[in-house]
């Protein structure tokens, strides 16, 4: 890079940071919880009775936010800036593409405002909108039973036939920048979906085939082909599946505070102190540094939600620690990659993908984190076991004494509050009871008035502070917002931040850039969702696979004929979903990997006796697992960049350590009670009614669940030891195979098989420990003699 280009690069990045700060300001303002008295004060000051200080109307707020985010992307990932250095003769084309993206974003925002019926921008400018609304109001007063809302007219002035070329121009430009920022895999999948939709439309227009997979939903519209296609293109602008639909809503209205929280945490001193604490707690365990990596990555990852970010943040300390203590570089990289990926399934935050799960399943966030709790505990417990057996195998001893560079100092204890207080804020607000706010001693201090009713103290009046807490209680977005509000002053507990306060602004700016990049990614996801919806592929695929499974009666495997009934039927469908999730998720962040498969296979799984929520959780887990699955294991490759090991071998090690992430979804598909919520055991019957799965009630059977968890613990022990090929001593091939088989049979649903497997496991483990103990004692005697 020459000196001539450095100032330009710096200026461009600085502009991106400044615009990102503007984005962060308005995004946090929009998601600000209802603060008692603030709204009324603002309306009194402005004199506007409908003025809002937060929760802005989406039809007016989304377009400028969309334009702002794409402008940030242009300055942050400018093709012109890159090509001026790398390909000077093509710099003019890069400038044209940068300008094209800005123009495309402006036209996309303008098109949304023109086409959406709640705005009708051109009609408003011409006055046609006011006239039509006046006519509608008059009719609603004259004609009985006609409401004004039902009579609000649609837009009269639209883009018409220009919508189609405008849409494809925007898609092309946005896909180009997606390749630049996020890589090829997501754009490749999105392009295939777009081309498929266009191809099926042409097949219908020219009547080239009657194959169900080559037909299109446009055919159901009949009539004018151009008019039908124009309407479908318009839907992609304004429908919930469109690029300013539910995915924009997720970013701008739901997950925004958590992305800012993650950006602030990523640069805070609390992360390093958290790792030091984890080392201190695990110093007496043989796998101490690896256990510390698991704990710190789980806690850090639940907030950042990004496996690569997590690896590069915590891994720079934890991987050298593991190497220094005796673990080989591939195992160290695998542990960090698996634990960092698992941060996305760790409550209470779980990253962006959890909010997408909430949006697609319509299950409240508090229930989602409840459902995620036990599977996450099982996953991290299995990694602990993997570390324990590997430590025994490699004869790694406990460090006992903490290295000088990892000793907890007074400032580290103070820095831990930077991590724990925001997380505690989230938990208290998410799990709190609105009715109980102000009922305790603190309520009296904060100005609550209470009285006894039938022996129960009830709050009759709350102060402004308590009412503000009530407004935020139980709401995930509000909890995240208050966590940010708490975190920013806490950051000044760190002397380095006090010495350089601009670090906070830079972190906020980085958060705004991350959000802009994320929406660029979600634009491609929204195109996939919209075009799948318009093509009808999802419904056709579901019908085809369901019909095949209903008609198939035998599965031939290695010369064996297995009847496709009951559990085999479900297992076959789940296995198909697993492979699709892993294949479609290769090289992608978790969000698009999850959404792609959920849109395609979620309805299929829900038709096979699994609840809609469980089906989505199943796909979600494999989307998370795709980050450690070769050949494109992005989290493992990030870990390999630190260890210096071969990336593919690191990916294989990560799969071996995190194998339970591939097994747990099958467990909760077979035993949905492990998800702890009613939605996991509720299905829709043929009549469209919500009913409980056979054998389940709306209440958790804690006795049955406890026995299931004990069986699962034993199964995980067998699985982890088999994959490590070590327990108290080395395990030979036949014993490895037997342990793997028993791990599966212990979780089988047939009582006789369960009892047999548990008994066989008890005998096997007893025999192993006795023989290993004798061998160890014999070696000790020989050593003494020598």
N, C-alpha and C positions, 0 to 999 in steps of 0.2 A: 504494500500500500504506500503510495507516494504521499508526500507532504501536501501536495495540491488537493488531494481528495480527502484528507483527514478532516479539515474544517467542515467540509460539506457533510461528511458522515456524522460528525458530532452535532452539527446544526439540525440535521434531519432527525436524529435520535432525540435531541432535546425538544424539538417540536412535538414528537410523539409522546414524550413524557408529559409535557404541558397539557396537551389535549387529553391524555389519559387522566390527569388530575381533574380536569373539567368533567370527564365521564364519571369518575369516582364520586365527585361532589354531588352531581345530580342523581347518580344511582343510589347513593346512600340516603339522599334526601327523599327520593321516591319510596325507598323501603323503610324509612323511619317509622317506628311504631307510633300509635296514637298516644301522645303525651297530653295528659289532662290539662285543659285550658288553652293549649297552644293554638289549636285550630280556631277557636272563637276569638282569641286575641288577634290573630292574623287577619281575620275577616273584619274585625272592628277597625284595625289600622288601615286596611286597604279600602274599606267601604264596599267590598264585593261579597255578597251573601253566599256565593258558591265557590269562593276562593279555596284552594287546597294547598297545604304545605307539604303533603306527601300523598302517596297513593294516587298518582296522576292518572287521568283517563288514558287508557292504552292506545286508543286510536290516534291521539294527538302526541303521546309521549314516545311511542315506538319508532315512528319514522325519523325524528331527529337523532335519537339514540343509535339507530341503525346507520345513519349517515356518519355520525361521529365515530362509531366503532370502525367503520370501513376506512375512514380518513386516517385513523390511527394506524391501521394495518398498512396503508400505503406508505406512510412515513417510516414505519418500523421495518417493513420488509420490502422496501422499494426495489423494484427490478432495475430501474434506471441507475440507482446508486451502485448496485452490485455490478451491472454490466459496464458502467463507466470505468471500472477497474479491470474486470475480467475480459470484457468484449467491447473495447472502445468504439469499434466500427458499428456496433449495434445499440449503442447507448440511446440513440434517437428512438429506436423501437421500444426500449424499456420505458422511456419517458411517455411514449404513446400509450403503452399498456397501463402505466400508473394513472395517467389521465383518464383512460378508459374505465378503470375500476371506480374512480371517483364519480365519473359521469353515470356509470351503471348503478352505483349506490344511490345517486341523486334521483335517477329515473325510477329506481325501485321504490324509494320513499314516496316520490310524487305519484307513481302509479297506484300505490296502496291508498293514498289519500283521495285519489280520483275515483277509485273503484269501490271502496268500502261504503256501504249505505249509510253508516252513521256519520259520515263526513261529507262525501260528494263535493270535493273541492271546487271543481269547475262550475258546478251548479250554484255553489255558494258565491263564487265570483260574479257570475252572470245574473244572480238574483232569482234564478229559477227555483232554487231550493226553498227560499222563503215563501215564494208563491205557492208551491206545492204543499208545503207544511200548513200554510194558512187554509188552503182548500181542504186538507185532511182534518184540520181542527174544526172547520165548519161542518163537515160531514158527520164528525163524531158527535156534534151537538144536535144534529138534525135527525140522524138515523139511530133509533134505539138499538142497543146491544152492540154497537160498533165502537170499540175503544180507539183512542187516539194512537196508542202504541201500534195497534194492528194496521193503522192507516198510514203510518210514516212511509213516504214513497221511496222507491229505489232511485239510484242515480240515473239521470237522463243522459248526461254527457260522459262518455266513456272512451277508452282507447280503441275499442272495436277490434278490427282485424290486426291492428298494430301491436296488440298484446302479445301475440305469438312470437314475432321476431324480437320484440323487446325482451320477452322472457328468456329466450334462448341466447341472446347476447349477454344478458346478465349472468346466466348460468355458466357460459363459456369463460367469462372474465373471472368469476368467483372461483371456478374450478382451477383455473390457472394459478391463482394465488394460494389456493388450498394445497396444490402440489408443492409450491415454494415453501409454505409454512409447515404443513403437516405431512408431506410426502405423498407418494403415488397410491398406496392401497385403498384409502377411502375414496378418492376420486375415481379410481378404476371401478369400484363397486357401483358408485353413483352413476358413472357414465354408462355402465351396462344396463342399469335400471332405466335410465332415460332413453337409451337406444332401443331397449326392448319395448317400452311404451310407444315410441314413435313407430317402430316396426309393426306392432300389432294394429296400430291405427291404419297404417298403409295396407296391411293384409285385409282389413275389413273394408276399406274404401274400394280396393280393386278386387275384392272377393277372391283372394288367392288360396285360402284354406279355411276349413271348418273345424280344425283342431282346437279344442277348448283353450289350450295354452297360447294359441295365436290369435285369439279373439280379444276384443277390448270392450270396456264398459261404454265406450262411445256408441257402440252398435245399438245399445238399448235406448239411446236418445232419438235415433232415427232422424229423418228430415235433413236439414241443411248441415253438411259436414263441417263447413267453416264455422258456422254459428256454434255447433256443439264443441268443436275444438277450442274456439275462442272462450267459451264459458269455462272449459276445463282449465285453460291457461289462466284465466281470471281467478279461478279458485286457488291456484298456487300463490297468487298475490295475497288473497284476503281470507282464505279458509284457515281453520285451526291447524291443519297439516301444512300450511304454507310457511314461507320463510319469515313471516312476521306473526306466526301463530304460537303454538304451545312452546316451541323451543326458545323463541324470543322471550316468552313469558317466564320460562324457567330461569333464563340467564338474568333478565332485568328485574323480575319481581320476586324471585324465590331464592336463588343461590348467590346473588350478588354479594351480600355481606360475608358469606363464607369464603368466597374467592379472595376478598380483601383481607379477611382474617388469615388465610393461608399465606398470602404474600407478606403480611407483617410478621407472622411467625417464622417464615423462611429466613428472614434477615435478623431475627432477634437473638439475643444472647441466651435465651432460655433453652434453645435446642441443644447447645453444647453442654449446658448444665444438666439437662435431662439425661444425656448420655453418661455423664459422670456419675449421676445418681444410680443409673441402671448398673454401671460397673461396680459401684460400691455395694449394691444389694446382692449382686451375683458373684462376688469375688471368691466365695467359698465353694462354689459349684465347679465341677471339672470343666464344664463348657462355658465358664463365666463370661468371657467376651462375646461369645455367640448368643448366650441368653440375654446379655445386655443389648445386643443388636436387635433381638426380637422385641424386647420391651420398648425400646426407644423408637423403633420403626413403627410399631403398632400405634403408639401414642401420637407420634409426629404425623404418621400417614393418615390417621383418621381426620386430621384437619386439612392437610394439604390435598389429600385425595388423588395425588398423581404419583404412580409408582416410580417413574423416572426421576421426577423432582425429589422424591423421598430418598431414592438410592444415592443421588448425587449430593444430597444434604447430609444425611446421617452416615452414609456409607464411607465418606472420606475419613471418618474417625473410627467407625466400628470394624471395617474390613482390615485396616492395618493392625487393630487390636487383636483380631482373631488370628491373623497371620503370625503376629508376635508371640502368641500363646501356643502355637503349634499346629493349628488347622491348615490344611493345604489350601491353595488359593482358589481352587474351583469350588470347594465346599464353602469357603468364606463368602465368595461371590454369590453362590446359590442361596445361602441363608439370608443374606441381605436382600437379594432380589425377591425371594418368596415372602419375607416378612414385610417388605415395603409394598408389595402388591396387595398383601393381606390388609394393609391399612385401609383399603377401600371398603372392606367388609366389616370394619371395626367401629361400633357405635362410640360416641354419640353423633358424629358428623358424617363420616363415610364418603365424603367427597361429592362431586357434582352428579355422578351417576345415580346416587341414591335419590336425589331430587327428581331426576328423570323417571326413576322407578315409581315415585309417588305420583307423578303426573300421569303416567301411562296406566297405573292400576287404580287410581283414585282412592288409595288407602292412605290414611293420615300418616304424617311423618313419624309421630310418636309410636305408632304401631309398627312401622317399618323398622325402626331401630330396636324395638322389642323383639321382632321376628329375627333380626340379624344377630342377636346377642349370643345364644347358645351355639349356633354354627360357627361364629367367630371364635368363641372360647375353644371349641373343639379343634379348629384349625391351628391356632397358636399353641395349644397343648401338644398337638402332633409335631410341630416344629421343635418344641422343647424336647420331646422324646427323640427326634432325629438327631438333635445336637448331643443329647446324652449318650446315645449309642455310638455316634461318630467319635466323641471324646474318648470313650472306652477303647474304641478300635485303634485310634491314633495315639493312645496312651497320653492324652493331654491331661495335665494336672491343674488343679485349681490355682489361680494366681496368688491367692491369700493376701499378698501385699499389693495395693493399688499403685500403678506407676505414677511417678511424680507429675506428669503432665495431665493425669486424670484424677488427681486428688481434689475433693470438694473443698473449696474455700468459702469464706463467709459470703462473698459476693455471689457465688453459685447458688447458695441457699436462697438468697434474695431473688436471684434471677428465675428460680423455679416458680415463683409467684406469677411471673409473666406467662407461664404455660398453664398453671393449674387454675388460677382465678377465672380466666375467660372460659375454660372448659367447665368449671363448676357453675359459672353463670348460665351457660347453655343448658346444663343438666337441670338446674333448679327451675329454670323457666319452662323447659320442655315437659318436665315431669310434675310440675306444680299443679295444685288444685286452685282454681279461681276463687271458689267459695271460701277456701281456708285462708286466703291472703288477708292479713290483719287480725286474725283470731288469736294469735299468740301474744306474748309479752312485747315483741318488737312492734306489733300492730298498735299497741297502746302508746308506745314511745313515738311512733310515726303519725299519731293522730286518729286512730280508728276508734269508732264508738261501737260497743257491743252490748248485747243483752242475752240473758238466759231464756231459752225457749225449750220446754220439756227436758230440762237438764243439759241442753247442748248450747254452748256459747255461739251466738250468731252475730256476724258483723252487720250493723245497720247503716253505718255511714263511714266512708273512707276519705282520707285526705287525698290531695292531688298526687302525692308520691305513691301512695298505695294503689290508687286507681290506675296510675301508669303501669305499675307492676301487674295488675289484673289484666290490663289490655294486652300485655306482652306474654302472659302465661299461656302455655300450650301452643304457641305459634312458633314454628321453626324459624321463619325469616326474622321475626322480632327477636328471638333468642340470639341469632347470629349477629344482628345489628347491635344489640346491647353488649355482646362479647367484644365487638370491635370498639365500641365506645369505652369499655373498661380497659381494653388492651392498650390503646394509644397512650394514656397517661402512665400506665405501668411500664412502658418501654423506657421511660426516663429513669427507671431504677438502675439501668445499666450505665455506668460512667461513660462508655464510648458513645452511647446515644446522646447523653447530656453534652458531651464535647462536640458532637456533630449532629445536631437536630435535623439537618437536611436529609439524613438517612431515612427518616420516616416518610418524608415527601417522596423520595426516590422509591421507597418500598410501595407506597400508595400508587405511584405512577406505574411501577412494574405490575401491580395488580390490575390496573386499568388496561395495560397492554395485554396481559394474560386474558382478561375478559374479552377483549376485542378479537384476539386470536381464537378463543374458544367459540365465539359466535360465528366466526368464519368457518370453523369446523362444523358447527351445528347447522350452518346454512346447507352444507352438503348433505347432512343427515335429514334435514327437512325436505330437501329435494327428493331424496330416496323415499321418505314417507309419503310425500304428496304424489309422486309418480306411481308408486305401488298402489296407492288408493285409487288413482284414476285408471290404472291398467286392469285392476281386479285380480292380479296374480296371486295375492295372499289367499283370497277365498278359493281360487281354483286349486292352488297347491294343497290347501287344507282338505278340500273335498277329495282330491285324487289320492292323497296319502291315507286319509281315513277310510276311503272305499277299499284301497288295496289291503289295509290291515284287517278290515272286516271280512274280506274274501279269502285272504291268505290263511291257510290252516297248518302249514308246516314250514319250519326253518331248517335248512340243511347246512350243517357246519362240520367240516372235517369228517365227512362221511356219516355223521350222526343226524338223525331226523328228530327235531325238537318241536312238539306241538305248540303252535302260537295261541296260547290261552292265558288268561289271567295275568300273572306277573310277567311272563315272557312277552306278552303283548305290550305291556307298559314299558318294560325294559328296552324293547326294540325301538320304540318311539323315542324314549329318553336318550338312547345311545345315538340315534340319528340327529337329535337336537344338539347333543354334545359336540359331535363332529362338525356340524354346520356352524355352531357358535365359535369353535376354535378356528376353523378355516376362514370364516368371514371376519374374525377378529384379528387375524395375523397382521401385525404392523400398525394396528390402529389403537388410538386411545380407547379407554373402556366405554365411554359414552356411545360412540357410533357402533362399536362392536356389539354392545348390548341392544341398542335400538334396532340395528339391522336384523338381528336374529329374532328379537321379540316381535317385530312386525311380521316376519315371515312365519315363524313357528309357534309363537305364543298362542294363537287361536287353535292350532293343531293340538298342542299339549292339553289345552283346556277342554278339548273335545274327547280326550282319552281318559277321563276320570281323575285328572289332576285339577285342583282349583286354579282359577285364573291367576291369583297372586302367587301361588307356589310355582306355576309355570314360569312366571316372570322372574322369580327369585332363582330358579334353576338356570335360566339363560344368563341372568346377571352374574352368577358365580363363574360361569365359563367365560364370560366376557372379561372378568377380572383375571381369570387364569390365563387368558391369551397373552398377557404381558410376560409370562415366563415360559411360554410354549414354543419350542423351536419349530420351524426354522427362523421365525421372526420374533424372537423373545426380547422385546425392547428393554424391559427392566433388567433382564440378565445381561444384555449387551452393555447397558450402562454400568452394571457392576463390573463387567470384564474390563471396561476402560480404566477402572481403579486398580483392579488386581493385576492387570497386565496379562491375564490368562486368555486362552483361546475362547472367543465368544460362544461358539456352539457347545463346547464342553461345559461352559458355565451355565448355559441354558439347560443342558441335560441334568446338571447338578441341582439347579433350581427346581426342576420338575420332581426330581427324586426327594428333595426336602419338602416341597410343597404339594406332594401328591394328594394329600387329603383334600385340597381345594377341588380336585377332580372327583373325589369320592363323596364328599359331604352333600352335594346336590342330589345324588341318588338316594342318600339316606333320608333327606327331608321330603323327597318325592314319594318314598315308600312310607315314611312316618311323618306326615305333615304336622303332627302335634308338637314336634321339636321347635316349630316356629312360634308357638305360644299364643297365636292370635286366631280368632274365629274365622277370619277371611281365608286362612290357610286350609281349613277343612270345609269350606263352603263352595259348592259348585252350582252351576245353572243347569237345571234339568231340561228335558225336551220341550216342556211347556213354557220355558223361559223363566221359571221360578227359582229363587235362591234356596237351596236345600243343603243340609249337612251331609257329608260323606257317611256312608253306612258304617255304623260302629262308633261314630264320634258324636260328642255333644258340644255345646257352646262353652262348657267349662273344662279347664285343664285337669286331667286326672294325674295328680302329682305323684301318686304311688306308681302308676304305670310308667310315667315319664322318668322317674328315678331309676327304675329297673332298666329302661331303655338306655339311659345315659351310662349306667354301669356296663352294659353290654357294649356300648359304643367305645367306652374307655378301653376295655379289653381288646376290642377289635383294632383300635388305633395303636395299641402297644404291639400287637402282633404285626401289623402292617409296617410300622416304623422300624422295628427290629429286623424284619425280613428285608426291607430295602437297604438297610445299613449292613446287612449280612453279619450282624454282630449283636449279641445280647451281653451275657457275662463272658462269653467266649465267642470265637468265630463260628458262624452257622454255615453248614454245608448246603449244597444245592437242593437235595430232597427236603431238608427241613425248611428251607426258604419257601419252597412250593407249598408245603403243608401249612405253614403259618399264613401264607396268603389265602389259601383255600378256607382255613378256619376263620380268618378275619371276615370273609364274605358270609360264611354259613352262620356265624354268630348273629348276624343282622337279618337272617332270613325270617320270613313271617310264619313259618310252620313250627309249632311248639316242639315237636319231636326233634326236628333238625337243630333248633336252638339249644335244647338240653344236651344233645349229643355233642355239638360243637363246643359248648362251654366245658363239658367234661373232658373232651379230647384236648382242649387247650390247657386245662389245668394239669393233666398228665404230662403233656409235652413240656410245659414250662417248668414243672417240678423236676422232670428228668434232666432238662438242660441245666438248671441251676445246681442240681446235685452233682452231675458229672463235671460241670465247669468248676464248682467249688473244690472237688477232689483234685482236678488238674492243677488249679492254682496252688492248693496246699502242697501237692507233690513238687511243683516247681520251687516253692519256697524252701522245702526241705533240701532239695538239691543245691539251691543257692547257698544255704547255710553251710553245707558240707564243703562246698568249693571255697 
